[in-house]
Structures are given as C-alpha cells and as structure tokens.
Amino acid sequence: MSENHTAPALPADLVDLYARARAMGIDDAHVLPYGTDVAKIDLAALNAPGSKADKARYVVVTAITPTPFGEGKTTTAIGLTQALTQRNKTSILTLRQSSMGPTFGIKGGAAGNGASQVLPAERMNLHLTGDFHAIAAAHNLLSAVIDNHLHHGNTLNIDESTITWPRVLDVNDRALRHIVTGLGGKVDGVTRQASFDITAASEIMVIMSLATSLKDLRKRIGNIVIGRNYDGDFITAEQLGAAGAMTVILRDALAPNLLRTTEGTPVLVHTGPFGNIATGCSSIIGDLMAARSGGYVLTEAGFGADMGAERFFNLKCVESGMRPHAAVLVVTVRALKAHSGNYELRAGKDLPEEMLQENVDDVRAGAVNLLKHLDIVRGFGMEPVVAINVFPTDHTSEIAEVEKIAREAGARVAQARPVTEGGAGCLELADAVIEACEAAQGSSPARPLYEAGQSLREKIEAVATMYGAEGADYTPAAAKRLDAYEKAGFGNLKVVVAKTPLSLSADPSIKGAPTGFRLPVREVRLAAGAGYVYAICGNLSTMPGLPSHPAAERIDLDIETGEIQGLR
C-alpha cells in the first residue's frame, strides 16, 4: 500500500522571499535562496518574458556634502521606497553592499536605521552571500598570476616597476598600504614593492557594478591593465591568461541579492564600490532587474551629488542606458550648520553641544552648499526634489528655513522622518517624487557632463569646474601618465575624480561652496576594465586605517543565543 506524503510547509520567511520576487515580476524558478531570508536572483530572469521595464520610473537618491557622521541618505531612500509602497506603487530599492572595513572601523553598518532598515541587517553588513570574498579572490588570483609570471621567466617582459595591480582585503589595515613581496629565497618569488587596497576599491568591484551580462563581465576582466612591458606597451589580464579563471570565480557573484526593508518592500543589494575613490553606485544588473517590475526603481549614489551622482550620470547611466526620471537630494539641518564653517566635527566624536542649539543664521550661512548641489543636479538636466531628513534635535524654525531656501531656489521640497516613522514619515516625500516623475511625462531629461570624444584633461576639468574650481593642476607624474594613456588609445575612457567626500574641493576642511580654487591631481591611474581613468586628488588612501577604538572592539556573539551584539 502506498502512503500519501504531504510536503512540509515552507518557512514564513521563505514564503515572503518568493512573494517579494513575484512583486518584481520574477518567477520562483529564478529565486535562489540563501537560507530563508536572502536570495540571489538568477541572471536568466533579466531576459525572461513579461518585463514591464518600459513603464518603470527610475529615481536616484543623492545628497549635499555630508558631515563625517553621514546624513541618512540610505535611511531616507529606504523610508521613501516604503512610502511609495504605502501609496500603492510598486517600489524596489537597489543599494550597495556594505564593506566590512567600515563596519569594523568608524562608520559601522550601512543597513539604515530605526523604522527604515534593510533586513536581515546583520547579513547585509557581514559579507551577505560572499560576493565581496569572490571579488577579493578573483582580484588576488590576478596578483598571484602576475608574480608567478615574473618568477617563471617573465616572457611578456613586464617592467615590474610599472605594475599597478595591488592585492585587496575587506578589512581596514594601514600596515598593508606599502609592502614588499617575495622576501626569502629565490623559490619564494621576485622581491618587489607592492600594496593592498580595500576590496571596495578594487577595479573588479567597479567592473561587477558596471557589467550588464556575463559576456560583458568576461570582456571587461580581460581588458584590465596591470602595468607595462619594457617597450612601454600595456599588459592585460587577458595576455596573462588569468581572465577566464577570474570570471569563473565571479560567475555566481554577478547575480544580485534580494533582501527586504523593515516594512517588507523588496531591496536588491549588489556590489559596493567606494564613493570617494570609485563609482559609489550599486550594480547596473540590480537596476535592470528591478526595472522589470514596471514600478518605481530607487537607487542611491554615494556621498554628495558632486561624487556619487556625478558618477551615476557620467558612468552608470551611460553604460546601462537607463535614465532617471527624478533625483532626490537629501539635506539635514546639522550638515547645513556644519557648512557655516562655525563648527569642527570629527568622526567618532559626538556633535558639539552648541551645534544642537537653535541657530537659523548658521543654517542660512551653510545653505550655500545646498544651493550648489541643486546647481550640480540641474547640470545633469534634472530638477531635484529636496528631502529634509529631520532629526529629533532639529528645531522647527531651522526646518522651516531649509524649506524656504529650497522653494526660493525653485525646488520641490518635503520633510522626511524615516528613522522614527518609517514609510509613514516619508509620505510627503513620496508624493513629491511621484509628482516629479509624472512631470517628466515618461521621458528623462538626464544627460552626462562630458562627451566621449573629449580629452582626459577636458573631462577631468569639466568635473573640477562642476565642483566650483577654476581648473585642475597636475603633478609631473600625473601629466606624464595622462599623455601615455591618450597615446595608447585610452583617451575615450570616462574619468573618476577621487577626492574627499567632506568638501566640494579636495581639502576636507573647506566647507560651504568654495570657488576660485584649483583641483590638485597628484596621481592618475588606469582602470581600463571598468572603462575609466581616475585622478587621485589630495591626501586620499585606497586602504583605510582603523581608529584608536574601532567598532570591532564592541562586536561580539552571545554564545547562549547566537545573536550578534554591538553591530550598528
């Protein structure tokens, strides 16, 4: 006699996971669960029938120049996507994945706050599905292949003094900024100077964020330039025979990760290039996947509009072909007070007590930074929606002054309270975004800042002028490299200006909206696989260090319950 067996019921979290994917127009067959609360979305879903991408409304969330504390841009984006859902709009948020370097350093996690978080927050902040580790492994495989090639006779005649490919690690570790490899006997490899970057600064991280398919990823990996030979020719990962194996390591990591907000709205978390030294945007694939729903696709661009949004318009949108219908500019009272120049803020320290006192004059003085960022966003063809992220310490008169300044500048403006009220606290902002998207009438006015045919110097100076600079000054070494890149045919690439996020200039101590300065370019590097040349300005490191008392000291595990403690 045969027995009837009833299939066990799926855990509630897993049921919700599949339901969130269906809300995005993604079939169950394309959902690849990692546990019961996170899933990867199979890349095959991109080309599955039923896409409504032509009806999607694309919204970028950026900000004014932040303080060292951050201004809650991610939290505001989470609150906004929840509010759009409350307004009965299909809404999907796409975000970068957190790097463990800042999580264990000063900044802490990046999963939002209070009533507007990405869940599960612990997994979001602690390597999630392992994508960062895959990127580090692929990156370091190329490093190993380079040194192995040198050790076994160097048939490509690589000039080891020109090698620019470092190793990477997803931990802040200043002791690795400058190292010597190959110490020991001859069997231990060629002795040479080398370095480490943090994984989020890896060119492969940017390549993953800009790739539109596995085929595109493979091509970009092969185009990576690691240095030059003694004849001055550039040497690629393809020539070293490493590109295929690197792509194999990255195959599964190219699929975006599905999480949710506190209120259950879908979130696609994928890639995490740093905003000061890289592109600061989540992946194109994540945005394309979200657009299938035909709803509102919200994405965040790192730091202020001078950084993340500039790279969003000039790189990400150009590569993806997607154009935003609205741009949200997050502002806080405390950031405007900081831009008055009357306060000194330090990461890891509390806000000065006097900064919490009512002072409309300081808000008004710092508003030059807000006005400059409105001009920057408008320079890309967009009319911004100003989102005032309200903190409990803000005073009514100060908030009113920000609203007045924004309206007098011709911008839509709305208050937002994502931390304390979640989606309900962002309904006014959601209405303003809906209005802005409807005003676009289905088409996007967005445009890049420069054209591909301009020279690298012209592109860099276009970005510098956007900041308010009169132009750019190059060290002899930087000028020589720019000339070499142009001569070798890389002049058509885009540019990234790597600088401090704490000022519109390259000097973090200069607040407000400075003018009359020149951008100091001390070094330029080639990221041919990612498709850009980046100019490093000021005192900027691609491997952060830890503070005297890093967040890692406060993080532990409750052995009895298994719960993580101290992670924020």
C-alpha positions, -999 to +999 in steps of 0.1 A: +000+000+000+014+034-010+014+062+015+004+098+008+031+123+019+023+159+024+052+183+015+064+202+045+052+238+046+078+264+037+091+287+065+072+320+066+104+340+057+109+319+026+073+323+015+078+361+019+110+359-001+093+343-031+064+368-028+088+397-029+104+383-061+070+379-077+062+415-069+092+424-091+079+402-119+104+374-112+093+338-113+100+314-084+124+294-107+148+323-108+149+327-070+180+310-054+175+311-016+205+316+007+189+304+039+153+316+044+157+354+044+181+362+015+181+350-021+201+355-053+182+363-084+193+342-114+206+363-142+183+344-166+155+365-151+167+395-170+157+381-203+126+362-191+092+372-208+068+396-190+092+425-184+075+459-179+108+479-179+095+504-204+070+516-177+095+518-148+102+551-131+138+555-122+148+576-092+183+584-079+189+595-043+219+617-036+228+644-010+245+676-002+281+674+010+279+652+042+294+655+076+317+627+089+285+612+105+266+608+072+232+624+067+210+593+065+208+591+027+204+553+028+178+555+056+159+582+036+160+560+005+146+531+025+119+552+040+110+566+006+106+532-010+084+521+019+063+553+015+058+547-022+046+512-013+021+528+011+009+549-018+001+517-036+031+520-060+053+490-069+086+501-055+120+484-054+152+498-039+187+490-051+216+495-028+253+488-025+265+461-002+283+471+030+321+467+032+333+451+064+361+476+066+339+505+077+316+481+096+345+472+119+361+507+117+344+540+125+313+542+103+296+510+114+270+492+092+251+506+063+217+490+065+196+520+075+183+529+110+152+526+132+120+521+113+138+522+079+163+493+077+173+466+053+168+432+068+185+410+078+208+438+088+235+415+102+239+396+070+238+429+050+268+442+070+287+409+073+296+395+039+260+386+029+263+358+002+300+361-001+302+384-032+330+405-017+350+374-010+346+363-046+358+397-058+388+396-035+396+361-046+394+370-083+415+401-077+442+383-058+443+355-083+455+380-109+480+394-084+493+358-079+495+352-116+515+384-121+541+374-096+541+338-108+548+351-144+577+372-131+591+342-112+589+319-143+609+340-167+587+370-175+581+361-211+559+392-215+589+414-204+568+431-178+586+461-162+579+453-126+583+490-116+552+498-136+529+472-120+499+490-106+478+460-097+477+456-058+462+429-036+429+435-017+414+427+016+380+437+030+394+450+063+409+484+072+446+478+076+470+507+072+500+485+077+494+469+042+494+502+023+530+497+013+546+462+014+574+442+000+566+408-015+588+378-024+611+381+006+631+349+012+649+326-012+647+325-050+619+299-047+597+324-029+593+347-059+606+380-072+612+406-045+593+438-053+574+467-037+536+462-037+505+473-018+470+464-006+437+482-013+404+476+005+382+453-016+356+480-022+383+500-040+392+471-064+387+477-101+369+444-102+343+457-077+336+485-102+336+461-131+310+440-114+288+471-108+290+482-144+288+448-162+255+441-180+260+404-185+284+375-180+297+382-216+303+419-207+320+409-174+344+385-192+354+412-217+360+438-190+381+414-169+402+407-199+407+444-205+422+450-171+457+466-174+482+456-147+513+475-160+536+479-190+564+460-206+599+473-213+587+486-247+560+507-230+531+485-241+503+479-217+498+444-204+464+430-197+448+402-177+439+385-210+476+384-220+485+369-187+459+341-192+440+349-159+408+365-172+389+332-177+396+318-143+388+352-127+354+352-144+347+317-132+352+329-096+329+358-102+301+340-121+277+334-091+286+368-075+272+386-106+236+377-095+221+404-073+209+397-037+172+400-027+165+414+008+137+435+023+130+467+042+116+468+077+081+470+061+087+442+036+095+462+004+120+444-019+156+455-019+183+443-043+217+446-027+246+442-051+283+453-053+298+480-032+324+503-049+335+531-026+321+566-033+353+586-027+378+565-048+354+546-071+319+550-086+299+547-054+269+531-071+252+497-068+251+475-098+235+480-133+223+445-132+204+452-099+187+482-115+178+463-147+164+435-127+143+459-106+130+477-137+113+445-149+085+453-124+075+484-143+073+502-109+094+528-091+131+518-091+150+538-064+188+537-063+213+555-041+245+572-053+273+575-027+281+607-007+271+641-023+259+650-058+295+661-066+306+625-062+282+596-064+256+614-086+283+626-109+295+591-115+259+578-117+251+602-146+285+601-163+293+564-159+265+542-147+237+557-168+259+558-199+268+521-195+233+509-186+212+531-210+188+538-181+179+575-174+164+587-142+130+605-141+137+622-107+166+630-084+162+633-046+187+655-028+189+646+009+198+675+033+200+678+071+200+708+094+232+696+110+250+694+077+240+729+068+252+742+102+285+724+095+288+742+062+285+775+080+322+769+090+314+776+126+319+741+139+346+714+139+333+679+135+353+647+140+344+612+131+339+590+162+332+621+184+298+635+195+283+665+178+294+697+195+267+707+221+264+742+207+255+727+173+223+713+188+211+748+199+186+767+177+205+788+152+187+798+120+216+820+110+240+791+108+215+771+087+212+801+063+250+805+061+255+768+053+228+768+027+253+778+000+262+742-001+226+731-007+223+757-035+255+745-051+243+709-051+209+720-066+230+735-094+250+703-098+219+682-102+204+706-126+236+705-146+227+669-154+193+680-167+174+670-136+151+690-114+158+678-078+134+670-050+149+682-017+144+657+011+149+672+046+159+643+068+146+655+101+165+646+133+148+649+168+174+676+177+163+699+148+143+730+156+111+739+138+125+773+128+156+756+113+135+731+093+113+760+080+143+779+069+156+750+048+121+746+032+121+783+024+156+783+009+148+752-013+115+767-025+130+800-033+156+781-054+127+766-074+130+730-060+103+707-047+109+701-010+095+677+016+103+667+051+112+630+059+113+611+092+124+577+081+141+566+114+112+573+137+082+568+114+094+546+086+073+548+054+046+569+071+072+596+078+081+598+041+047+601+025+052+638+018+084+630+001+069+601-019+042+625-032+068+649-043+087+622-061+056+609-078+048+644-089+084+649-103+082+616-122+048+625-137+062+659-147+088+640-167+060+625-188+077+592-192+109+606-207+141+615-188+160+648-193+192+634-178+224+640-197+261+634-189+286+662-182+310+655-210+313+636-243+335+605-250+354+624-277+368+650-252+404+645-240+410+631-205+421+665-193+390+681-206+368+655-188+387+660-155+384+698-158+347+695-166+342+677-133+365+702-115+345+731-129+313+715-116+328+715-081+334+753-084+371+750-093+388+772-119+406+742-133+430+714-124+467+713-117+487+681-124+519+668-109+546+660-135+540+622-129+502+626-133+506+647-165+530+621-179+506+592-173+477+611-189+498+617-220+507+580-221+471+569-217+460+593-245+488+580-268+478+544-261+442+549-271+426+553-237+415+589-243+379+579-250+375+565-214+355+582-188+370+598-157+366+595-119+379+622-096+389+605-063+388+631-035+374+637-001+336+635+002+336+661+030+341+691+008+334+702-028+371+708-030+399+683-024+405+698+011+381+683+037+385+714+059+369+738+033+332+739+038+302+756+021+306+762-017+342+773-023+352+790-056+384+802-071+404+771-061+422+746-084+419+708-082+453+693-073+457+660-092+487+642-077+483+608-094+463+592-122+456+555-126+441+534-154+410+512-148+406+500-184+383+471-175+360+495-156+363+519-185+378+550-168+409+568-157+408+580-122+425+611-109+436+610-072+434+644-055+447+655-022+456+631+007+435+601-001+442+565+007+428+534-011+433+514+021+417+530+052+431+525+087+413+517+119+407+543+146+422+540+181+390+523+193+374+506+162+338+493+162+353+458+161+360+462+199+323+464+206+311+435+184+307+401+200+285+370+199+260+359+226+271+323+230+238+313+245+215+327+219+238+330+189+228+367+184+253+393+173+258+421+197+272+456+192+268+457+154+254+491+143 
